[in-house]
Amino acid sequence: MNKVTRSLRLDGQRKEFRAALLAWFAQFQRDLPWRRSRDPYRIWISEIMLQQTRVAAVIPYYEKFLERFPSVQALAAALEHEVLRSWSGLGYYSRARNLQQAAKLIMAKHGGEFPRTRAEVLELAGIGEYTAAAILSIAFGETLAVLDGNVARVLARLDGLRGDLHGPGRWRDLQNRADELLDSDAAGDWNQAMMELGATLCTPRAPQCLLCPVQQFCEARRLGLADKIPEKRKKRADVMIQLAAAVLVDNKGQSLLLAPPARSIGKKTDDHVPSLVAKLWHFPTVSTTGNAEAALRQFLVQEFALQSSSSLAFDALKTVRHTVTYRKIEVAPFLIRMKALPRISRAKTMVLDRILAEPISNLTRKVARAAIEQLGSEKIDWRG
């Protein structure tokens, strides 16, 4: 154990450390909309939206979502389609579904009041240890220390911890350290201050040590290792995925979307397509490893019970590229004009331009834009 780490285990040094960090946070914290309230509902919405999503991207969605669903009662009573529409474009749509599922449980079990105990909060869909600690500490002052990527990085540099932070027992040790440093008199502000430090100064690359309010306590800075701690996790190898998508358009400019994919009994479901379209309405899409047009023709014949696809003209649109974590996706979209769109139970039709306002994945959105761009350049008069 080094001298600096040992000093922070003494009451006097911990008080000095806490005072410096809280004073910095009070003066320099970012003005974020969810920090203007202690309403657990608003804090909960922000914490879920901020999962795997940048703050700048979250702010406009957060404000619009609360305009549409200002309370847990409004969220619980809404149609899922409405919730997904308000979430459309933010990604990771399971978060929106979990929010509504949790809202319904809060209404049924807690009379519409956000639960106050850690055990009860952890029963809510989509909430784990970090989110529970964040909500309860910020909204109610509960003495629970948060541990996310930002906080873990701060702690690792503070104590000069080397190696993989996700190694056996490491995350538990970091949680214990976070608990030890927590200011029990200001738990909510303390947790936000630790996260703010990691997000704005103690960043993954090029940490701004000279501006850090607690630099004198940092072992990584003393050793000149701030930019090397924590150790970078081994990057998962990229997986390349090829898809083909059909944008069917009739002579009125209507297009067709398929219902969210479901794993039907007795029917093999494409391994990639359901997760990549985020279980939302989507264009007919199929995985392919060879000739994209041939694979898509075969898929359409099977999906729409066509005798043949030979009469359909496939106009290739520009290739769509999309990345989801380690998956590199390349979509070959085709514009297919038809006199009348197929009629099947798990599909709906709408004017192509309107699709962009629907709750669709960003992948489907890119395909729609490619088709709209092509049709716009052709200046087709659909009234004929």
Secondary structure as the mmCIF struct_conf table of DSSP 4:
data_model
#
loop_
_struct_conf.conf_type_id
_struct_conf.id
_struct_conf.beg_label_comp_id
_struct_conf.beg_label_asym_id
_struct_conf.beg_label_seq_id
_struct_conf.end_label_comp_id
_struct_conf.end_label_asym_id
_struct_conf.end_label_seq_id
HELX_RH_AL_P HELX_RH_AL_P1 LYS A 3 SER A 7
TURN_TY1_P TURN_TY1_P1 LEU A 8 ARG A 9
BEND BEND1 LEU A 10 LEU A 10
HELX_RH_AL_P HELX_RH_AL_P2 ASP A 11 PHE A 28
HELX_RH_3T_P HELX_RH_3T_P1 PRO A 33 ARG A 36
HELX_RH_AL_P HELX_RH_AL_P3 PRO A 40 MET A 49
TURN_TY1_P TURN_TY1_P2 LEU A 50 GLN A 52
BEND BEND2 THR A 53 THR A 53
HELX_RH_AL_P HELX_RH_AL_P4 VAL A 55 ARG A 68
BEND BEND3 SER A 71 SER A 71
HELX_RH_AL_P HELX_RH_AL_P5 VAL A 72 ALA A 77
BEND BEND4 ALA A 78 ALA A 78
HELX_RH_AL_P HELX_RH_AL_P6 GLU A 80 TRP A 87
TURN_TY1_P TURN_TY1_P3 SER A 88 GLY A 89
BEND BEND5 LEU A 90 LEU A 90
TURN_TY1_P TURN_TY1_P4 TYR A 93 TYR A 93
HELX_RH_AL_P HELX_RH_AL_P7 SER A 94 HIS A 110
TURN_TY1_P TURN_TY1_P5 GLY A 111 GLY A 112
BEND BEND6 GLU A 113 GLU A 113
HELX_LH_PP_P HELX_LH_PP_P1 PHE A 114 PRO A 115
BEND BEND7 THR A 117 THR A 117
HELX_RH_AL_P HELX_RH_AL_P8 ARG A 118 LEU A 122
TURN_TY1_P TURN_TY1_P6 GLU A 123 GLU A 123
BEND BEND8 LEU A 124 LEU A 124
TURN_TY1_P TURN_TY1_P7 ALA A 125 GLY A 126
HELX_RH_AL_P HELX_RH_AL_P9 GLU A 129 PHE A 140
HELX_RH_AL_P HELX_RH_AL_P10 GLY A 149 ASP A 159
TURN_TY1_P TURN_TY1_P8 GLY A 160 GLY A 160
BEND BEND9 GLY A 163 GLY A 163
TURN_TY1_P TURN_TY1_P9 LEU A 165 HIS A 166
BEND BEND10 GLY A 167 GLY A 167
TURN_TY1_P TURN_TY1_P10 PRO A 168 GLY A 169
HELX_RH_AL_P HELX_RH_AL_P11 ARG A 170 LEU A 181
TURN_TY1_P TURN_TY1_P11 SER A 184 ASP A 185
BEND BEND11 ALA A 186 ALA A 186
HELX_RH_AL_P HELX_RH_AL_P12 ALA A 187 THR A 200
TURN_TY1_P TURN_TY1_P12 LEU A 201 LEU A 201
BEND BEND12 CYS A 202 CYS A 202
BEND BEND13 PRO A 204 ALA A 206
HELX_RH_3T_P HELX_RH_3T_P2 CYS A 209 LEU A 211
TURN_TY1_P TURN_TY1_P13 PRO A 213 VAL A 214
HELX_RH_3T_P HELX_RH_3T_P3 GLN A 215 PHE A 217
HELX_RH_AL_P HELX_RH_AL_P13 GLU A 219 ARG A 222
TURN_TY1_P TURN_TY1_P14 LEU A 223 GLY A 224
TURN_TY1_P TURN_TY1_P15 ALA A 226 LYS A 228
BEND BEND14 PRO A 230 PRO A 230
HELX_LH_PP_P HELX_LH_PP_P2 GLU A 231 ASP A 238
STRN STRN1 VAL A 239 VAL A 249
TURN_TY1_P TURN_TY1_P16 ASN A 251 LYS A 252
BEND BEND15 GLY A 253 GLY A 253
STRN STRN2 GLN A 254 LEU A 258
HELX_LH_PP_P HELX_LH_PP_P3 ALA A 259 PRO A 261
TURN_TY1_P TURN_TY1_P17 ILE A 265 GLY A 266
BEND BEND16 LYS A 267 LYS A 267
HELX_LH_PP_P HELX_LH_PP_P4 LYS A 268 ASP A 270
BEND BEND17 ASP A 271 HIS A 272
HELX_RH_AL_P HELX_RH_AL_P14 VAL A 273 LEU A 276
TURN_TY1_P TURN_TY1_P18 VAL A 277 LYS A 279
BEND BEND18 LEU A 280 LEU A 280
STRN STRN3 HIS A 282 HIS A 282
STRN STRN4 THR A 285 SER A 287
BEND BEND19 THR A 289 GLY A 290
HELX_RH_AL_P HELX_RH_AL_P15 ALA A 292 GLU A 303
TURN_TY1_P TURN_TY1_P19 PHE A 304 ALA A 305
BEND BEND20 GLN A 307 GLN A 307
BEND BEND21 SER A 309 SER A 309
TURN_TY1_P TURN_TY1_P20 SER A 310 SER A 311
STRN STRN5 PHE A 314 ALA A 316
HELX_LH_PP_P HELX_LH_PP_P5 LEU A 317 THR A 319
STRN STRN6 VAL A 320 VAL A 324
TURN_TY1_P TURN_TY1_P21 THR A 325 TYR A 326
STRN STRN7 ARG A 327 ARG A 337
BEND BEND22 LYS A 339 ALA A 340
TURN_TY1_P TURN_TY1_P22 SER A 345 ARG A 346
STRN STRN8 ALA A 347 VAL A 351
HELX_RH_3T_P HELX_RH_3T_P4 LEU A 352 ALA A 357
BEND BEND23 GLU A 358 PRO A 359
HELX_RH_AL_P HELX_RH_AL_P16 ASN A 362 GLU A 378
TURN_TY1_P TURN_TY1_P23 LYS A 379 LYS A 379
TURN_TY1_P TURN_TY1_P24 TRP A 382 ARG A 383
#
